[in-house]
Amino acid sequence: MLLPVPGGTPSWYQWDGGDLTLYLRIQPRASRDEFAGPYGDRQYRIRITAPPVDGKANQHLMRFLAKAFGVAKSRVELLSGGSGRDKVVRIPRPVKFPIPEIDAQ
């Protein structure tokens, strides 16, 4: 279970060495791909245009995150949530930081 870190760091992301783990809530079939902001205390909402059919939303999410964080698509790893809207994703050594709340490490 994730708990807020003293000092106000959001609990929807954490660093493990240089790897970033994100706790996400995905909204498929959106009008555009975007980082939509925190979803409660423990997740970050991302809207994507792909439908949640035959893994298309997951594939689209991995491409979106890879481009946004400046890493290869093959390096973005879905740790859990393959068939639901709640997902845990690991991004090894991100180059860019499209979400302002994430402190680069």
N, C-alpha and C positions, 0 to 999 in steps of 0.2 A: 504494500500500500504506500502510495506517495503522500508525503506530508509537506506542507509549505516549509521552505527553508527560512530560518530567522533572517530578517532583513528584507523580506518581501519578495523573494524570487518566486515566480509562478511555479506551480507544481505540474504544469502540463508539458514541461520539458526537463531533461536532465542531461548532464555531461558525464561520460565515462571515458576518461582520458581525452582523446580528441574526437570521439564519436558522440553524436547528438541523437538522443532518443526523444521522439515526440509522441504525445498521447493525444489522439485526434478524434474528432467527431466529423464524419464526412456527410455532406449533403449532395447526393447525385442529382442529375437532371437539372442543374442550375442554369441560369441564362449565360453565365460566364465562369471561368476558372478564377478563383480568388481566395486569398487568406482573409477570412471573415471576422476573426477576432476570438477572444476567449469564450469558451462555452462552459459556464459554471467555473468551479475552482480547479478542476482537474483535467480539462481537455481544451484543445484549440480547434475551432471550427474551420473547415476548408470546404468551399463549394466547388464542385466540378461539373462539367457539362455532360459527361458520359453517363449512360444509364447503368443501373446495377444489374446487368444481365451478362451471364457467362464470363464473369471476371473482367469485363470491359472497364468498369469503374476502377478496379484495383490497378489495372495496367495504366490507365489514364492518370491516376493519382501518382504512380511511381514516376512517370514521365514528367509530370508537372513539378513534383518535388525535386527531381534530379536537375531540371533546368533552373528552377528557382534558387537552389542551393549550390549550383555550379559543380555538380559531380556527375559521373557517368550513371546512366540509368541502371546498369547492372550492379552498381554498388549500393543502391537504395534497397533496404531489406524490410519486408513486411514481417514483423515478429508475431503479431496476433491480429485477429479480426478479419480474416479472409472472407467471411460471408456476412459480416454485419457492418454497421455504420461506425462502431467504435473500433479504432485501430491503434496499434502501437507500431511505429516505424523507426528504424535506425538509419541514420545518415552518417557514414564514416567521413570524418575530416572535411566538413563543409567549407567551401571557399567563399560563398556569398551568404548573407544573412538577410533574407527578405522580410522577416518578422522583426520589427524594431525591439520588441521586448526580450529577445534572445541576446544575451551577452556573449560575444565572441570569446572563445577560450584560447 
